[in-house]
């Protein structure tokens, strides 16, 4: 670790790390091209195809530089003229850009799911411009594609930026299906190996997490493997629910109520609720008397 922190290049300066500000710029630029007319320089009517192509070019070079910084920082050897790291970074950036149309299709399904799932939503514009859950999902879907390509560090920086802005923590390694909706969103946690099907709706404060991490005989954490739950299609999970464990499966069409704690699977079509307990706390006091029945109701009045 110490060698990693002190490694220098041929010029005697530490290899660069990806710039957080450029990661944020990447997210904002991608949002502009995914939804032209809504954000930034492409907002309103001040854009055309030429502007879009120029913005895509800026995204390409920014992403290629970020990927190169990640690769060069982790490389144990000093850079020289024979290194092809930047060419590889450009290929990764180009591959990512080719995925944007499919990401855009998924995001429009997410917008539609939010509109149909929230009676307070007036139109699609409101969801794209104002909903924190949709912003977090957008950043996740972009970061997930980079994660699938094997790009290190940048996907996590992207989703953690969305986490800092929205309070919604989605690991880029999670697998999430179509038409996903997070309502309100604050406090939602979705872990790295979580699998979520199509048409799933979750509310604020939901945790899809892991149980205690197993350790080896030397006390070191055993990483890897399936640690987070599987949520099948058409599931609704209400506020504050906690679902833990890699072997936990929430069956298709199930409803998980608010503040429920689950560490075991439930079959399709289940409904799990946390029933409140009401106690009369005043010792020796009788419950309040029922009000008298209205005249003519046919019900006898309680004795005096």
N, C-alpha and C positions, 0 to 999 in steps of 0.2 A: 504493500500500500504506500509506504514511504517513497519507494522508487517511482510509483505512478504519479505521486504528487509533485515530485521534484524533477521529472523527466524534462529534458530540453531538446530543442531541435538543433540544426546545424548553426543557427545564428546565436545560440546561447540563451534564447528566450523560450519560455514554456510553450508547448503546442497549444493552439487556441482551442477553447471550448465553444460550443454553440452559443451565440449571443441571444439572451432571453428577449431582448427588444426585437430582434429579427424574427424570432419565433412568433411573437405577437403580431408583427407586421405580416407574416405569412398567413396567419389565421384570418386577419382582416382582409387581406387581398383575396384569399380564397372565397371568403363570404361575398365579396363584390362580384366575382365571376360566376358563382353559383346562383346568385340572385341579382342579376344586373337590373339597375333601376332603383334598388333599395338602399345601397350603402356607398359611402366614400365617393371616389371620383366618378363612379358609374351610376350615381344616384340621379333619379328623375329622368329627364329626357336627354341629358348631356352625355350620351354614349351611343356608339355605333359599333359595327363589327371590327373596325380598325382599332378602336379603343380597347375592345375586349381582347384582341390578339396581342396588343402591346402589354396589357396587364398580365396575360398568360406568360409572355416572355419574361417579365419582371419576376413572376412567381418561380419560373423555371430556374433562373440564375440565383435567386435567393435561396431556394431549396437546395440546389446543387452545392452552394457554398456551405450551408448548414450541415449537410450530410458529410461533406469533405472535412469540415472541422471536427465532426464526431469521429470519423475514421482516423484522421491524423493524430488526434489526441490519444487514441487508444493504441496507436501503432508503436511497437517497441523499438522501431528503427528510425533513424533520421531520414527525412525526405531527400531524394536526389532526383536527377533528371530522368531516371528510368522508372520512377514511380508512376503508376497509372491510377492512383486513388481518385484524382479529380475526374478522369474519364468514367470511372465506375460510378462516381457520384452523379454525373450527368445522366448516365443511363438509368440510375434509380429515379432521378427526378422526372425524366421523360416517361418512364413506366407509370409513375404516380399520376401524371397529368392525363394519361390515357384512361385512367379509371374515373375521372371526374364526372363524365356523363352518367355512369351507373350510380355513383354516389348521389348525384342530383336527383335521380329517379327515386332512390330510397328516401331522401329527405322530403320530397313532395308527398310520399305516403305518410311520413311522420307528421307533416303539417295537416294532412287530411284527418289523421287519427286524433290529433289535438283538437281540431275544429269539431269533430263529431263527438269527442269525449268530454268536452268542456262546454256546458251551456252558457258560460260567461263569454265565450269567444264570439266576437261579432263577425269576423271575416279572417281570411288567410293572412292578410297583411299584418293584422295585429299579432298573430302568432310568430311570423317571421321577424318582426321588428321588436317585439316586447317580451316574448315568453322565455324565461331563463332555462326552462327544461329543454326547449327546442335548441337553444344555443349550445347547451352542454351536449346534446345528442349530435348536433352538426359537427362539433369539434371532435367528439368521439369517433364518428364515422370516418372522418378524414384521417385521424391519427391511427385508427385501426388498419387502414390500408397500408400506411407506412410500416406499422408493426408487422403486418403479414409479409412485407417485403424484406423483413430482417433489419430494417433501419433501427439503430439503437438511440436511446436517450431523447430524441426529438419528439416521438409520439407521447412519451410521458410528460415532457415539458408542455406540450399542447394541452393535454387533458388536465394537468395540474393548474394551468392558467385558467381554464374554464372552471375548475373547482374553486379557485380563488375568487372568481367573479360571481359565480352562481351558488356556491355551497353544495354543488352536486359533484360527487367523486366517482367517475367511471374509468376503470382501468382500460387502456387501449387494447389489451389482450382479450377482453371479454368478447363473447360472440352474441350479437343481438340481431334478431330477425326484423321483419318488415312491420311497418305501422306501429311503432313504439311511441308511447306517450308517458311522460313524467309530468304529473300535475303538481303545481306549486314548486316542489323539488328540493327545498332546503333540507340538507342533512341526508340525502340519498347517497348510499354507498353500494357500488357494484364491483365485485372483485375480479381479479385477473382471469380466473378460469370459469367464471360464471357463464352459463349458456341460457339465453332467453329466446323463446320462440316468437311467432308472429302474433300481432294484435294483443300485446300485453300492455297493461296500464298499471302504473304504480304511483303512489302518493308520497308526500314529503316524509322524511325520517325513516324510510325503508332501508334496511341493511340486508344485502345479499352477500354474506361474508363467510369466513372460514372459522373452523374450530381451532383449538390450540394446535400449534405447529409441532409435529413430532420431532424428537431429537435423537441423535445417535449416542453411542456409549460415551462419547467425549463431551456430550452436551451441546453439540452443534446442531443448528436447525437443519432439518431435511427439507430442502426446497424442491419444487416441481410437483407434478401429479395434479390430479383434480381435487381442489380444495374448496370450491365454492358451488352453490346449488345450481340445479337445472330447473328452469321455469318453462313449462310447455306452453303451447299456443292458448290464446284466449283467457289468460289468467288476469285477475284483478287483485292487487295487493294494497291494502289501505294503510293509512298513516301510522308510522311507528312500529310496523311489523319487523321482526328480525328472523331471518331464515339462514341457517348456517350449515356448512358441511358439504363436501364434494359428493357424498352419496345421497344427499337429500334431493328428491324430485317432487316438484309440485305439479300434479297431474293436470292435463288439459281441461280448461273450462272451470277451474277451481276459483274460489274466492277466499282470500285470507284477510281476516278482519284486523282492525286497528290494534296495535300493541300486542299482537300474538307473537309467541316465541316458538319456533319450530326447528328441531334438529333431526327430524325423521320425515320420510316421504309420506305423501298423501295421494290417494288414487284420483283419477280424473273425476271431475264433477263434484269435488268435495267443497264444503263450506266450513271454515274454521273460525270461530269467534271467541273472544275473551269476555265472558260474562262478568259484569261488575257485581260486587257484593255490597249490599246496603245494610248498615247496622244502625240501630238506635243507640247513640252514645250516652244519653242521660240515664243514669242508673235509677231504677224505680219509677221512671215516668212511663205513662201509658201512651200508646200511639194516639195521634190527634183524632178526635171524634169526627165521624162522617158528617157532612153538612145535612141539614134536614131536607127531605124530599120536597120538591115544589108541589104546591096544592094541585090536586087533580091528577097526580102522577100514578096513583094507585099503590105507591110504596108507603109502608108504615114509617112514621117518624121514629128515631131512636128514643129510648126512654130517658127521662130527665134524670 
